[in-house]
Every structure is written in C-alpha cells, then in structure tokens.
Amino acid sequence: MWSASKDTAGRRVAEWLGSLVALLTGLILVVALIFTRTFAPASAGIGDPYYPEAGGSGYDALSYVVDVTYDPGTAVLSGSTWVSLMTTQPLDVVHLDLMLAVSEVEVGGAKAGFTQRGSDLAVPLVTIAGLPANRAGEVVNILVAYSGSLAGLKFRDGFDPVYWNGAETLISGEPLSASAWFPSNDHPSDPATYDITVGVPTGVEAISVGTLLGHGADPAHPGEDTWHWRTATPAPTYATMLAVGQYDVETVPVQLDGVERTAVYAVSEAVAARTQAMDWLKESGAAVTALERHLGRYPLNALGGVVPGFTLEWAGMETLGRPVYDRDAVGKDNVLFHELAHQWLGDTVTLRQWHDIFINEAMASYLEWMSVAEAGGATPQQNFDHLYATSKGAFWSLRLSDPGTRDLFTRVYDRGPMVVHALRVRMGEDAFSRFLADWAGQSGPRSLDDWRVAAEKASPVDVRPLLAAWLDGTSKVPSTTENGFS
Ligand SMILES: [Zn+2]
C-alpha cells in the first residue's frame, strides 16, 4: 500500500514535472520567437548614408567621462572613458567608434569581452540563451581602457582632425574627430555631455571644451599637471576638442544670461601675434551679446576661444563654448560671429544626418552676414546681389539638399546663406525674426526637412516653391519675387 501509493505518487510527480518542462520549453520558444521578431540587432554604424560606419545603433549616449594622460612629445595618449548610454531597443552589442587600441572593457563594473575592427569597437552585452539582456530604456555604463599614438591615425575623405608637430597637438574637426581620442557614438545625431580630465607633463597646458573646473599639479602623479573640463548641455561629438602644448591662457569674467561666468581663452606660444590674437578672442563676449538679439539666450554656461600654433585646414571650428580658430583668422570678426552662432546652430540644434549640413552651415553663415552688417560691413543684400551676379557653373549645379561628401563643406557657405536671405525677403522681417529665434531655441537633432517645415509654418506666404528652387534645384535660380528676389 505504501509502496504502491508511493509508486503512483512518484509517477504523478514525474508526469507533472515532464509537463512543466514541456510547458516551460514551449514558453521560452514562444518568447524567443516574439523577441527575435521584434529585435533588430545593433549595427556598426548609426545609419548615416554619407558615413555608414560612423556611430552605432540602438542606444542614446548620455555622457562621456574621459580620463586620459597625453604626452605631446610622443603623441601617445592613454587612459579610460566611461560611456553612459540608454538603450533605445533590446540591445545585444554596443558599437562605439575608437581609433586607439583597447586593452580592457567593463560593463556595469564587470569585466566584458570586446572586438575591434577598424574604428569600430563592439562590446557584447551579457546575454541569456542568445537573447539580448537589455530592454529599451535601460542605462548601461561601459568603461573602456585604451592607449595609442595619435600620430599617423588614418581618417577617411581627407578630413584629418589630428594636428601634431612634436611639441603641440590639436584634435578638432568634422565630420569625425572624437573617435581619435575617446570611444564615442561619433555622430551628430547623438549629442551628449562631456567630463574631460587630461594629465600632461608639468608646465604644459591642456585646453578642452566647457567649463574649466580646475588645473594643477597631480599629487598622485609626480611630473604631471591635470586639466579638468566639463560641459553642461548635450552636444555632438565633433564639437569636442583637445589642444595640448605651450599656451598663454587668460580667464576673463563674462556675463552669460545675467550670470557672471569665467571665459577661458588660449593662444599657442607658437603664434607670432599672440597679444593681437588674445585681444581678438576677448571680443567673443560682445559677439555673443550681438547674436543673442537674433537667436535668443546663449545656450551654454561656458565661453572662450583657442588659437593653436598650426596652419589649419579651416578658418574656425565651432567646438563647444570654445571655438578653435586658425591663426590667419585672427582679426576676422566674421569668423568669430560664425563659430559663435554655431553654439546655437549646430552645437545645440544638432544634425540628424550629415546631408542635413545646410541647417548648420547656411544658418551660421547667414548669422555671420547679419552680424557683420550690424558691425558696419556689407549688408546681406549686398552679399546676395554680388554672389548672384558673379556665380556660375558648379555654384548652381550642386544640389544643396544632397551635396554628397565631397561637397559637404563647399557651396553651403555661400549659396547656403543666399537661400536664407531669399527666405527672409520672401517671408518678411517679422516672420523671419520669429523663425530664427524659434529655430535656434530648440535642442537636439533636426533634419533639413524639419527646417523646411519650420520655415513654411513661420511664413505668411507659401515658400515651398522658393525652397524647392534653391535647395533642390541644380541650375541658376530665376530672379523672381516668388524665389525671394526684392
Ligand atoms: Zn560653420
């Protein structure tokens, strides 16, 4: 009786366990099927048609805490960066961009695997039975330790952001630059904040973006000075910068939005006209005040400027709160206005994709035209008339709404502001003022299509034919009232 009933009970338990296992297996299969149907694997590259390898998909970078040491004598940079991100989908792998060699990776404080292929750093997240462990909306903290030489890094399309001459170093440029010195989602559609600590040999200056929190000897590392910088508002990765070398550094009190802040200006000792360069940089405060009349409150809590001791491939670069200027640009107020206008237009209202470059460069160039006129220079109408009368050929045949990588930074600086001027003439002063302030008052990624919609909404007359002719056309725009000619 006992044994019989025991046998029966045993069989029942075994049958019940068998059914349970079958049920669970079925459930796992169903969950896995649902999951694999809705789960799109993360890709190396955020999906930019112009720069397919740039960035990574499936997440939103929140902040980068960069802590590196750098010797401008050898060009060797080493250290670590904490990348804090939020997943935007179930995520199995985080793809970051970094051109230096990685030695170790931690995810959430635990050692993790990684692979590096070209500039792509792939960090698998812990998975259970092949399923992504992270759902959308989860914060993931990744620590990357790395080192390497900045000399000889190979960037594509001739846009090399690294300048080094054995004594001084500058990392600044677009479309890519951050991945030369810290792991990042190196694409403008994913703005984030930056906390940057750089250790350099004693007596060397390390200038970066945002507010200078402190600098001085590092007791833990004899022979080293550390410089600590921090930004407060999210900005694209290409708006970061590192300048290391012998620099004159001056701090100047400046009023930003009624609050007294400290502007930090830096001029390389290799610049011949150092005093002139420093005096010119100090005009930044007045330039910001002039721009605020059109764009609204200055969006940052940091201000400054840097003139390195290199001949750069560009006149200025809108690095966050502290643009970098070529030494030949010193004294050219239009460059100062242009880069400071970018603090709103490009650094705060950022690009969705690189083919949207018009909303950065045409707008900053037009603010440059307006500000120069207000300072007594040529008027926007004079610039417009001159360009219309003298330009031919490739000036008109390039499609501004899709310029391609080769012409990403060409016609957008002259035909670009012409479009904005035509729009201003067509929509009228009041509508244009509101349009400018409203557009500049946003933050985060925007597309050229967003800009068109904003212009159409702001205008009392239909500007769609004007925008089509100027942005999508590939021949000289006819001088009609409808196209914004006065
Ligand atoms: Zn620009």
Residues whose N, C-alpha, C, O or C-beta is under 5 A from the ligand:
A	BS01	ZN	E361 A364
